[in-house]
Amino acid sequence: MAQYKKSIIYICKVWSMSTDFKSLNYLALLLPLSIPSTGLPTSIKCFTLLRSPLGNKAAKDQFERREYRSYFIIKSRSSSKILAFIDILKYLNGVKFKVVLEEKNINLYQ
C-alpha cells in the first residue's frame, strides 16, 4: 500500500517596474542563475509643456518617460528563502514591485 507524504512548495511571482534601466539590471544580478527573468514591454509616455504660459505659444518642450518592466517566478520548499529575497527587494532604489505568494501542496509517493 502506497503512503502519501504532503510537501508544500512556495511560489513567489514578482512584477517589477522602474524608470531607471540600471536599477532594474541590478535586480537581475540579485537573482540566482537558475531563475529566468522575462522582460515585459517598455511603456513610453510622451508629454508637452509650454515654456511660457502667457507669451509665445509656439515655444514648447517635449519630454518622455520610459518605464521598464520585468517578471520572474521563484519556487522554493522553504518559506524563509522567499522571505529573505523579499527583504532584499526593499533595498533597491527606484524599483516598484508587485509580489504574489502562493502555496501549492504536492503529494509524494513513499
GIVENFEN-V660413 format. One record per residue. N is the residue number from 1. SS is DSSP state (A for helix, B for strand, O for the rest). D_FIRST is the distance of its C-alpha to the first C-alpha in whole Angstrom. Layout:
N SS D_FIRST
N SS D_FIRST
This chain:
1 O 0
2 O 4
3 O 7
4 B 10
5 B 13
6 B 16
7 B 19
8 B 23
9 B 25
10 B 29
11 B 31
12 B 35
13 B 37
14 B 41
15 B 44
16 B 47
17 B 51
18 B 54
19 O 58
20 O 58
21 A 56
22 A 56
23 A 54
24 A 51
25 A 51
26 A 51
27 A 48
28 A 46
29 A 47
30 A 45
31 O 42
32 O 40
33 O 40
34 O 37
35 O 37
36 O 40
37 B 42
38 B 44
39 B 47
40 B 48
41 B 52
42 B 55
43 B 57
44 B 60
45 B 63
46 B 66
47 B 69
48 B 73
49 B 75
50 B 79
51 O 81
52 O 83
53 O 83
54 O 86
55 O 88
56 O 87
57 O 84
58 O 84
59 O 83
60 B 79
61 B 76
62 B 73
63 B 70
64 B 66
65 B 63
66 B 60
67 B 56
68 B 54
69 B 50
70 B 47
71 B 43
72 B 40
73 B 36
74 B 35
75 B 31
76 B 29
77 O 27
78 O 29
79 A 32
80 A 34
81 A 35
82 A 35
83 A 38
84 A 40
85 A 40
86 A 41
87 A 44
88 A 45
89 A 46
90 O 48
91 O 51
92 O 52
93 O 55
94 O 56
95 B 52
96 B 51
97 B 47
98 B 44
99 B 41
100 B 38
101 B 35
102 B 31
103 B 28
104 B 25
105 B 21
106 B 19
107 B 15
108 B 14
109 B 10
110 O 10
